[in-house]
Amino acid sequence: MTPLRVAMIAPPWFELPPSAYGGIEAMCADLADRLVARGNHVVLVGVGRNGTTADFRATADRAQPDRMGQGIPEVVHAAALPAILADLDVDVVHDHSLAGPLLARGRSVPTVVTTHSPVTGEMGRYYRGLNGSVHLVAVSNTQRRLAPDLAWAGTVHNAVDVGAFPFSRDKEDYALFLGRAAPFKGIPEAIAAAAEAGVRLRVAAKCREPEEREYFRREIAPLLGPGVEWIGEVGREEKLALLTAARCLLFPISWDEPFGLVMVEAMACGTPVVANRRGSVPEVVAHGQTGFVCDDHAALVAALRRIDRLSPDRCRAEALRRFDVDLMAARYEDVYRAAVAESPHVVEAVTTTRRAAAR
């Protein structure tokens, strides 16, 4: 097939690949690299320095992790896109940012948007406002079912470069929580379940924003003690070491998380997942094979006690079969080609050709 020319818009918070926290950025970096490896031309639009094999355009000289979630960095990032894209000859724009898709309606090339955010409530209304101007891609079928009225172009699971993750069958005697300090991530629940199961817990969590620090002070710090180790935010190498050695990843979320890339990262390291039945969890974790999908606190405790029955080899194999980056890249190529085929200027060109042939 003819190679694709893709402009990929990353969020404005972290450099790619991220050195620590940043699941969306990690996914963007892996996808850009694999698309290039598959023969496509990719121009990545982000902030700071480029650590990928794609060509790069920056909207800011440095990353802004401390401003994550604020509106101004998003709109400044988006405002730079028209001038950048005007200098590029691309077939499709793939936007992972929040404000960027608002500019899609005025483009002559199609825009694919991955819905990394929830698709209910205000975010659902936002994505509905984009209907007709972008091609929406869900990161899980569970997410897609929550908003069946959106104009979905497909579902593509997030993925990792499984071969780049260390693997070990030898596990240490601890469960791992890996995420950020937020109420819906379930750190207190993880601490309670591990304590009742008699399992040591290590907590590696992003805790840099004011609301995260306040939540830690109010809800988490009083629970720390024997059997619970607070590590805080970790870089990539320390994260991989923790994941590889853990008996399991403990993922007791209390919200419908669209995907949860950390589950795939754990499986790639041969580490099973113990998680609540929320969001995409049942779609990612094969119950009784790559982890346990739990309905309540008692099930979490029971799962922690029998996690050693699961095979690290099975976890790794399933990650490679279902969540490797090459599969993700191939599926996005299909979405891109379909979007290009449906775009108005392509349809107009085909119509003109057919009319000329009819004469």
C-alpha positions as CSV (number, residue, x, y, z in Angstrom):
1,M,0.0,0.0,0.0
2,T,1.0,3.6,-0.5
3,P,2.6,5.1,2.6
4,L,0.5,7.6,4.6
5,R,1.5,11.1,5.5
6,V,0.3,11.8,9.0
7,A,0.4,14.9,11.2
8,M,0.0,13.7,14.8
9,I,-1.0,16.2,17.5
10,A,0.1,15.3,21.0
11,P,-1.2,17.1,24.2
12,P,0.9,20.0,25.4
13,W,1.9,18.7,28.9
14,F,4.9,16.3,28.4
15,E,7.7,15.7,26.0
16,L,7.4,12.5,24.0
17,P,8.2,9.9,25.2
18,P,7.4,11.0,28.7
19,S,10.1,10.4,31.3
20,A,7.6,9.5,34.0
21,Y,3.8,10.0,34.2
22,G,2.0,10.4,30.8
23,G,0.0,7.5,29.5
24,I,-1.4,9.4,26.4
25,E,2.0,10.7,25.6
26,A,3.6,7.2,25.9
27,M,0.9,5.9,23.5
28,C,1.5,8.7,21.0
29,A,5.3,8.2,21.1
30,D,4.9,4.4,20.5
31,L,2.4,4.9,17.7
32,A,4.5,7.6,15.9
33,D,7.6,5.4,16.1
34,R,5.8,2.3,14.8
35,L,4.0,4.2,12.0
36,V,7.4,5.4,10.8
37,A,8.8,1.9,11.1
38,R,6.0,0.6,8.9
39,G,7.0,3.1,6.1
40,N,4.7,6.0,6.8
41,H,5.8,9.7,7.1
42,V,4.8,11.2,10.4
43,V,5.2,14.7,11.7
44,L,4.6,14.9,15.4
45,V,3.4,18.2,16.9
46,G,4.2,18.5,20.6
47,V,6.2,20.5,23.1
48,G,9.8,20.6,24.2
49,R,12.2,18.1,22.7
50,N,11.4,15.1,20.4
51,G,12.4,11.6,21.5
52,T,10.7,9.8,18.6
53,T,11.7,8.9,15.1
54,A,9.0,11.1,13.6
55,D,9.7,14.6,12.2
56,F,8.8,17.2,14.8
57,R,7.2,20.6,15.2
58,A,7.1,22.3,18.6
59,T,4.4,24.7,19.8
60,A,6.4,25.4,23.0
61,D,10.0,25.2,24.0
62,R,9.4,23.2,27.1
63,A,6.8,20.8,28.6
64,Q,4.3,22.2,31.1
65,P,3.4,19.3,33.5
66,D,2.6,21.6,36.4
67,R,-0.1,23.3,34.3
68,M,-1.8,20.0,33.3
69,G,-5.5,20.4,32.8
70,Q,-5.4,24.2,32.6
71,G,-7.2,25.8,29.6
72,I,-4.6,28.3,28.4
73,P,-1.8,25.9,27.4
74,E,-4.4,23.8,25.5
75,V,-5.7,26.8,23.5
76,V,-2.2,28.2,22.8
77,H,-1.1,24.8,21.6
78,A,-4.2,24.6,19.4
79,A,-3.7,28.1,18.1
80,A,-0.3,27.2,16.7
81,L,-1.7,24.3,14.6
82,P,-3.1,26.2,11.5
83,A,0.3,27.7,10.7
84,I,2.2,24.4,11.3
85,L,-0.3,22.3,9.3
86,A,-0.3,24.9,6.4
87,D,3.4,24.1,5.8
88,L,2.8,20.3,5.8
89,D,1.6,18.1,3.0
90,V,-0.4,15.3,4.8
91,D,-3.2,12.9,4.1
92,V,-4.6,12.9,7.6
93,V,-4.4,14.7,11.0
94,H,-4.5,12.5,14.1
95,D,-5.3,14.7,17.1
96,H,-4.8,13.5,20.7
97,S,-5.2,17.0,22.3
98,L,-8.4,18.5,23.7
99,A,-8.7,21.9,22.0
100,G,-7.1,20.9,18.7
101,P,-10.1,19.1,17.2
102,L,-12.2,22.3,17.4
103,L,-10.2,23.5,14.3
104,A,-10.9,20.4,12.2
105,R,-14.0,21.8,10.5
106,G,-12.0,24.2,8.5
107,R,-9.4,21.7,7.2
108,S,-9.4,20.1,3.7
109,V,-7.8,16.9,5.1
110,P,-9.6,14.6,7.5
111,T,-9.0,14.7,11.2
112,V,-9.0,11.5,13.3
113,V,-9.5,12.1,17.1
114,T,-8.8,9.5,19.7
115,T,-11.2,9.9,22.7
116,H,-8.7,9.5,25.6
117,S,-11.2,11.3,27.9
118,P,-14.6,10.1,29.2
119,V,-17.4,10.3,26.7
120,T,-20.2,11.0,29.3
121,G,-21.2,14.3,30.9
122,E,-19.6,17.5,29.6
123,M,-17.0,15.6,27.6
124,G,-19.8,13.7,25.9
125,R,-21.4,17.0,24.9
126,Y,-18.0,18.2,23.6
127,Y,-17.5,15.1,21.4
128,R,-21.1,15.4,20.1
129,G,-20.3,18.9,19.0
130,L,-17.5,17.5,16.9
131,N,-19.8,15.1,15.1
132,G,-19.5,15.6,11.3
133,S,-16.1,17.3,11.5
134,V,-13.9,14.5,12.8
135,H,-13.5,10.8,12.8
136,L,-13.8,9.6,16.4
137,V,-11.9,6.5,17.6
138,A,-12.7,4.9,20.9
139,V,-10.0,3.3,23.0
140,S,-12.3,0.5,24.2
141,N,-15.6,-1.0,23.2
142,T,-16.8,-0.3,26.7
143,Q,-16.2,3.4,26.2
144,R,-18.0,3.3,22.8
145,R,-21.1,1.7,24.4
146,L,-21.3,4.6,26.9
147,A,-22.0,7.0,24.0
148,P,-23.5,5.0,21.1
149,D,-24.8,8.2,19.5
150,L,-21.4,9.5,18.7
151,A,-20.1,9.2,15.1
152,W,-17.6,6.5,15.8
153,A,-15.1,5.6,13.1
154,G,-13.8,2.6,15.0
155,T,-12.3,1.2,18.2
156,V,-8.5,0.9,18.6
157,H,-7.1,-0.4,21.9
158,N,-4.1,1.5,23.3
159,A,-0.9,-0.5,23.2
160,V,2.7,-0.7,24.1
161,D,5.9,-2.0,22.5
162,V,5.7,-5.3,24.4
163,G,9.2,-6.3,23.3
164,A,10.7,-3.3,25.0
165,F,9.3,-4.4,28.4
166,P,11.3,-6.6,30.7
167,F,9.8,-10.0,31.6
168,S,10.3,-12.1,34.7
169,R,8.7,-15.2,36.1
170,D,10.3,-14.6,39.5
171,K,8.2,-12.2,41.6
172,E,8.8,-10.5,44.9
173,D,6.3,-10.5,47.8
174,Y,4.5,-7.3,47.1
175,A,1.5,-5.9,45.2
176,L,1.9,-2.7,43.3
177,F,-0.3,0.4,42.9
178,L,0.8,2.5,40.0
179,G,-1.1,5.6,39.0
180,R,-1.8,9.0,40.5
181,A,-3.2,10.3,43.8
182,A,-6.8,10.9,42.9
183,P,-10.0,9.6,44.7
184,F,-11.2,7.5,41.7
185,K,-7.9,5.7,41.4
186,G,-8.6,3.8,44.7
187,I,-5.4,4.0,46.7
188,P,-7.2,3.7,50.1
189,E,-9.1,0.7,48.7
190,A,-5.8,-0.8,47.6
191,I,-4.3,-0.3,51.0
192,A,-7.3,-1.9,52.8
193,A,-7.4,-4.9,50.5
194,A,-3.7,-5.6,50.7
195,A,-3.8,-5.3,54.5
196,E,-6.7,-7.7,54.8
197,A,-5.0,-10.2,52.4
198,G,-1.7,-10.0,54.3
199,V,0.1,-8.7,51.3
200,R,2.8,-6.0,51.3
201,L,1.8,-3.0,49.1
202,R,4.0,-0.5,47.3
203,V,2.4,2.7,46.1
204,A,4.0,4.5,43.2
205,A,1.8,7.5,42.4
206,K,2.0,10.9,40.8
207,C,1.4,13.5,43.4
208,R,2.6,16.9,42.2
209,E,-0.6,19.0,41.6
210,P,-2.2,20.9,44.5
211,E,-5.3,18.8,44.6
212,E,-3.2,15.6,44.5
213,R,-1.1,16.8,47.4
214,E,-4.1,17.7,49.4
215,Y,-5.7,14.3,48.7
216,F,-2.5,12.6,49.8
217,R,-2.4,14.6,53.0
218,R,-6.0,14.1,53.9
219,E,-6.8,10.6,52.7
220,I,-3.6,8.6,52.1
221,A,-0.9,9.7,54.6
222,P,-3.0,8.5,57.6
223,L,-3.2,5.0,56.1
224,L,0.5,4.6,55.7
225,G,2.4,2.3,58.0
226,P,3.8,-1.2,58.3
227,G,3.1,-3.2,55.1
228,V,2.5,-0.1,53.0
229,E,5.4,1.8,51.3
230,W,4.8,5.1,49.6
231,I,7.2,5.6,46.7
232,G,5.6,8.5,44.9
233,E,6.1,9.3,41.2
234,V,8.7,7.2,39.4
235,G,10.5,7.4,36.1
236,R,10.3,4.8,33.4
237,E,13.2,2.6,34.5
238,E,12.0,2.4,38.1
239,K,8.4,1.9,36.9
240,L,9.5,-1.1,34.8
241,A,11.5,-2.6,37.7
242,L,8.5,-2.3,40.0
243,L,6.1,-3.8,37.5
244,T,8.4,-6.7,36.6
245,A,9.0,-7.7,40.2
246,A,5.5,-7.3,41.6
247,R,3.2,-10.2,42.4
248,C,0.4,-8.2,40.8
249,L,-0.8,-4.8,39.8
250,L,-3.6,-3.7,42.1
251,F,-6.1,-1.5,40.1
252,P,-9.2,-0.8,42.3
253,I,-10.6,2.1,40.3
254,S,-14.0,3.5,41.2
255,W,-14.8,5.1,37.8
256,D,-15.3,4.0,34.2
257,E,-11.7,4.5,33.0
258,P,-11.7,4.6,29.2
259,F,-8.7,2.2,29.0
260,G,-6.0,2.1,31.7
261,L,-2.6,1.5,29.9
262,V,-0.9,0.5,33.1
263,M,-2.8,-2.8,33.0
264,V,-1.2,-3.6,29.6
265,E,2.2,-2.5,30.9
266,A,1.9,-4.9,33.8
267,M,0.9,-7.8,31.6
268,A,3.8,-7.1,29.2
269,C,6.1,-7.6,32.2
270,G,4.4,-10.9,33.1
271,T,2.5,-9.4,36.0
272,P,-1.2,-10.2,36.5
273,V,-3.8,-7.5,37.3
274,V,-6.3,-7.4,40.2
275,A,-8.9,-4.8,39.3
276,N,-12.4,-3.7,39.9
277,R,-15.1,-4.3,37.3
278,R,-15.2,-0.8,36.0
279,G,-14.7,0.8,32.6
280,S,-12.6,-1.2,30.3
281,V,-11.2,-3.6,32.9
282,P,-13.2,-6.7,31.8
283,E,-12.2,-5.9,28.2
284,V,-8.5,-5.8,29.0
285,V,-8.1,-8.4,31.8
286,A,-9.0,-12.0,31.0
287,H,-10.5,-13.1,34.3
288,G,-8.6,-16.1,35.7
289,Q,-5.9,-15.9,33.0
290,T,-4.2,-12.5,33.1
291,G,-5.7,-11.4,36.4
292,F,-8.9,-11.2,38.4
293,V,-11.9,-8.9,37.7
294,C,-13.5,-8.1,41.0
295,D,-17.0,-6.9,42.0
296,D,-16.4,-5.9,45.6
297,H,-13.8,-5.6,48.4
298,A,-14.0,-9.2,49.4
299,A,-13.2,-10.3,45.8
300,L,-10.2,-8.1,45.8
301,V,-8.9,-9.7,49.0
302,A,-9.5,-13.2,47.7
303,A,-7.8,-12.4,44.4
304,L,-4.7,-11.1,46.1
305,R,-4.5,-14.4,48.1
306,R,-4.6,-16.6,45.0
307,I,-2.7,-14.4,42.5
308,D,0.2,-16.8,42.4
309,R,-1.9,-19.3,40.5
310,L,-1.7,-17.2,37.4
311,S,1.1,-17.6,34.8
312,P,3.5,-14.7,34.0
313,D,4.0,-16.4,30.6
314,R,0.3,-16.2,29.8
315,C,0.2,-12.5,30.8
316,R,3.1,-11.7,28.5
317,A,1.6,-13.8,25.6
318,E,-1.8,-12.1,25.9
319,A,-0.2,-8.6,25.9
320,L,1.7,-9.5,22.8
321,R,-1.3,-11.0,21.1
322,R,-3.8,-8.3,21.9
323,F,-2.0,-5.1,22.9
324,D,1.2,-4.8,21.0
325,V,2.0,-1.5,19.3
326,D,2.3,-3.0,15.8
327,L,-1.4,-4.1,16.0
328,M,-2.4,-0.7,17.1
329,A,-0.5,1.0,14.3
330,A,-2.1,-1.3,11.7
331,R,-5.6,-0.6,13.0
332,Y,-4.9,3.2,12.9
333,E,-3.7,2.9,9.4
334,D,-7.1,1.3,8.5
335,V,-8.9,4.2,10.2
336,Y,-6.7,6.8,8.4
337,R,-7.3,5.2,5.0
338,A,-11.1,5.0,5.6
339,A,-11.1,8.7,6.7
340,V,-9.1,9.8,3.6
341,A,-11.5,7.8,1.4
342,E,-14.5,9.5,2.9
343,S,-13.1,13.0,3.0
344,P,-14.9,15.6,0.8
345,H,-11.9,16.5,-1.4
346,V,-11.3,12.8,-2.2
347,V,-14.9,12.2,-3.0
348,E,-14.9,15.3,-5.2
349,A,-11.8,14.2,-7.1
350,V,-13.3,10.7,-7.7
351,T,-16.5,12.3,-8.9
352,T,-14.6,14.5,-11.3
353,T,-12.6,11.6,-12.6
354,R,-15.7,9.5,-13.2
355,R,-17.4,12.4,-15.1
356,A,-14.4,12.9,-17.3
357,A,-14.4,9.2,-18.1
358,A,-18.1,9.2,-18.9
359,R,-17.5,11.9,-21.6
